[in-house]
Amino acid sequence: MQVSGKTVLVTGASQGIGAEAAFRFAGRGAHVHLVARSAELLDQQVKRITEFGGSATAHQADLADGDQIRALAEAVPTPDVLVNNAGVGRWLFLDDTEPDELLTMTAVPYLAALLLTREYLAAMRARGSGWIVNVNSPVSRVPIPGCVGYQSARWALRGLTASLRLDLRGTGIGVSEVIPGKVSSEYFVNNPGAEERIPGAARLMIPSVTPDRVAKEIVAAVEKERAEHLFPWQLKAFEISGRLFPNLTGYLAWKTGTHR
């Protein structure tokens, strides 16, 4: 898909991956709708885009709230590209996680992507075109200890992606899943303790990537119409190892991971 002249909606766009993805789509000639909870940070990103000659609009919304998702869909016409990037959640053992926090980390990313995609899907079907990108985490491929709530939501997002891909085959609507390795973004600052729970084997084997690199891969996934993209290559190798040697990979994740 050529993104020039298209409309793109990016969630979680106030900072990190979402902000960089919005900037790159705008740089490719798309009009970008940026969605996040912080109006101030969104305005900063819109200013950044427009100063470089791009076109962008900010929309403040908490995607953990179904009513706000519906209001967003009413305010923003059906985009050509929907990037479900928003995600929250600390990495905790299940019995260390309060029920309200479990509900929040399930609401975003999983329910936010599920409900927002649903809002636009009928119009995309009627139009016969569109592209959906779900940005996921490595823990949706290789489980690690001490991360139950967050990890479960990411596996649910993986299931949503696979299900949509089958449902939408032949409709003109494409679905991409982009799975980067550890990203050097504000996520680990906003969720203290998560970085320390990355298993030692993964820290040694898989280098970090920047939000700008992830944004580049998101845009490329749309333009090249890629169904799935894991990167860097070391993450892909780890994921293949998990499929071919699940017991060994699981043991390494447990042995070098978080224990009580």
C-alpha positions in Angstrom: 0.0 0.0 0.0 1.2 3.5 -0.9 0.7 5.7 2.2 1.0 9.1 0.5 -2.3 10.8 0.5 -3.8 8.3 2.9 -5.1 8.8 6.5 -3.4 6.9 9.3 -4.6 6.6 12.9 -1.9 5.8 15.5 -2.7 5.0 19.1 -0.3 5.5 21.9 1.2 8.3 19.8 2.3 10.8 22.5 5.8 9.3 22.8 8.0 6.3 22.0 7.0 4.0 19.1 3.7 5.7 18.4 5.1 9.2 18.1 7.9 8.0 15.8 5.4 6.0 13.7 3.2 9.0 13.3 6.1 11.2 12.3 7.3 8.7 9.7 3.8 8.2 8.2 3.4 12.0 8.0 6.9 12.2 6.3 5.6 9.7 3.7 2.7 12.1 2.8 -0.1 10.7 5.0 -2.4 12.7 7.2 -1.9 11.3 10.7 -4.4 11.2 13.6 -2.5 10.8 16.8 -4.3 9.3 19.8 -3.2 9.2 23.5 -4.2 10.2 27.0 -1.9 13.2 27.3 -3.2 16.3 25.4 0.1 18.2 26.1 2.3 15.5 24.7 0.1 15.0 21.7 0.3 18.7 20.9 4.0 18.5 21.0 4.1 15.7 18.5 1.6 17.5 16.2 3.8 20.6 16.3 6.9 18.5 15.5 5.1 16.9 12.5 3.8 20.2 11.1 7.1 22.0 11.5 8.5 19.4 9.1 5.7 20.0 6.6 3.5 17.1 7.6 -0.2 17.0 8.4 -1.5 15.7 11.7 -4.4 16.0 14.2 -4.4 15.2 17.9 -7.2 13.3 19.7 -7.1 12.9 23.5 -8.7 9.6 24.5 -8.2 6.9 27.1 -8.6 3.7 25.2 -9.3 1.7 28.4 -12.7 3.3 28.2 -15.1 1.8 25.7 -17.2 5.0 25.6 -14.1 7.0 24.6 -13.3 4.5 21.9 -16.7 5.0 20.4 -16.4 8.8 20.6 -13.0 8.6 18.9 -14.5 6.5 16.1 -17.3 9.1 15.6 -14.8 12.0 15.6 -12.2 10.4 13.2 -13.5 9.1 9.8 -12.4 5.5 8.9 -8.7 5.6 8.3 -6.8 3.9 5.5 -4.4 2.5 8.1 -5.1 1.8 11.7 -2.0 1.3 14.0 -2.9 -0.3 17.3 0.2 0.6 19.3 -1.1 1.7 22.7 -0.1 -0.6 25.6 0.3 -0.4 29.3 1.2 -2.7 32.2 3.8 -3.6 34.8 5.5 -7.0 34.7 4.3 -8.8 37.9 3.5 -12.2 39.3 -0.2 -12.9 39.1 -0.8 -12.9 42.8 1.2 -9.6 43.1 -1.2 -7.8 40.7 -4.3 -6.1 41.9 -7.5 -7.0 40.0 -8.0 -3.4 38.8 -4.5 -3.4 37.3 -5.1 -6.7 35.6 -8.3 -5.3 34.0 -6.4 -2.2 32.9 -3.5 -4.1 31.2 -6.1 -6.3 29.5 -8.1 -3.2 28.3 -4.9 -1.7 26.7 -3.6 -3.2 24.5 -6.0 -6.0 23.9 -9.6 -4.6 24.3 -8.5 -1.3 22.9 -7.3 -2.9 19.7 -10.3 -5.2 19.6 -13.0 -2.5 20.1 -11.3 0.2 18.0 -10.8 -2.2 15.1 -14.4 -3.2 15.3 -15.6 0.4 15.1 -13.9 0.8 11.7 -14.2 -2.6 10.2 -17.6 -2.4 8.6 -16.6 0.8 6.8 -13.3 -0.8 5.7 -15.3 -3.8 4.3 -17.7 -1.6 2.5 -14.8 0.4 1.0 -12.9 -2.8 0.1 -9.6 -1.5 1.4 -7.6 -0.8 4.6 -4.7 -1.9 6.6 -4.5 -2.8 10.3 -1.2 -3.0 12.2 -1.0 -4.5 15.7 2.2 -3.7 17.5 3.0 -6.6 19.9 5.6 -7.7 22.4 8.2 -10.5 22.3 6.4 -12.1 25.3 3.6 -12.9 22.9 6.0 -15.4 21.3 8.3 -16.6 24.1 6.8 -16.6 27.6 8.9 -15.4 30.5 8.3 -15.7 34.3 6.9 -12.9 36.4 4.8 -11.3 33.7 1.4 -13.0 33.8 -1.1 -10.2 33.3 0.8 -8.2 30.7 1.9 -11.4 28.9 -1.7 -12.8 28.7 -2.9 -9.5 27.2 -0.2 -9.7 24.5 -1.1 -13.3 23.7 -4.7 -12.2 23.3 -3.5 -9.5 20.9 -1.7 -12.2 18.9 -4.9 -14.2 18.8 -6.9 -11.2 17.6 -4.3 -10.6 14.8 -4.4 -14.2 13.6 -8.2 -14.3 13.7 -8.6 -11.0 11.8 -6.1 -12.2 9.1 -8.3 -15.2 8.3 -11.6 -13.3 8.5 -10.4 -10.5 6.2 -8.7 -12.7 3.6 -9.9 -11.6 0.1 -11.6 -8.5 1.4 -8.9 -6.0 0.4 -8.1 -5.3 4.1 -4.7 -6.4 5.3 -3.4 -7.2 8.7 0.2 -6.8 10.0 1.7 -7.8 13.3 5.0 -6.0 14.2 7.0 -7.5 17.0 10.2 -5.7 18.0 12.7 -6.8 20.6 13.4 -4.7 23.6 12.7 -1.0 22.7 14.8 1.8 24.3 11.7 3.9 25.0 9.9 5.4 27.9 8.0 2.2 28.6 10.6 0.9 31.1 10.7 4.2 32.8 6.9 4.3 33.1 6.8 0.7 34.3 9.6 0.3 36.8 10.8 -3.2 37.5 9.9 -4.5 34.1 13.3 -4.2 32.5 14.9 -6.3 35.3 12.5 -9.1 34.6 13.8 -9.7 31.1 15.6 -13.1 31.3 19.4 -12.9 31.2 19.5 -15.1 28.1 17.4 -12.6 26.2 19.4 -9.7 27.4 22.6 -11.3 26.2 21.2 -12.5 22.8 18.8 -9.8 21.7 20.0 -6.2 21.2 17.8 -3.3 21.9 16.1 -1.3 19.1 15.1 2.4 19.0 11.5 3.6 18.6 12.6 5.2 15.3 13.7 1.7 14.1 10.4 0.2 15.1 8.5 3.1 13.4 10.5 2.4 10.2 9.5 -1.2 10.3 5.8 -0.4 10.9 5.7 1.8 7.9 7.5 -0.8 5.8 5.1 -3.5 7.0 2.2 -1.4 5.5 4.0 -0.4 2.3 5.3 -3.9 1.6 2.0 -5.5 3.0 3.8 -7.8 5.3 1.7 -10.1 7.5 4.3 -10.5 10.3 7.6 -9.0 11.2 9.8 -10.0 14.2 13.1 -8.1 14.5 16.0 -7.9 15.1 17.1 -11.2 13.7 18.2 -12.5 17.1 14.6 -12.2 18.3 13.4 -14.2 15.3 16.0 -16.9 16.0 14.8 -17.0 19.7 11.2 -17.3 18.5 12.1 -20.2 16.1 14.0 -21.9 18.9 10.8 -21.6 21.0 8.8 -23.4 18.4 11.4 -26.1 17.6 12.7 -26.6 21.1 10.0 -25.4 23.5 11.2 -27.2 26.6 14.8 -26.0 26.2 13.7 -22.4 25.4 11.3 -22.4 28.3 13.9 -23.7 30.7 16.4 -21.0 29.6 13.7 -18.3 30.1 12.9 -19.7 33.6 16.5 -20.3 34.6 17.7 -16.8 33.7 14.5 -15.1 34.5 12.8 -13.7 37.6 12.3 -15.8 40.7 10.9 -15.2 44.1 
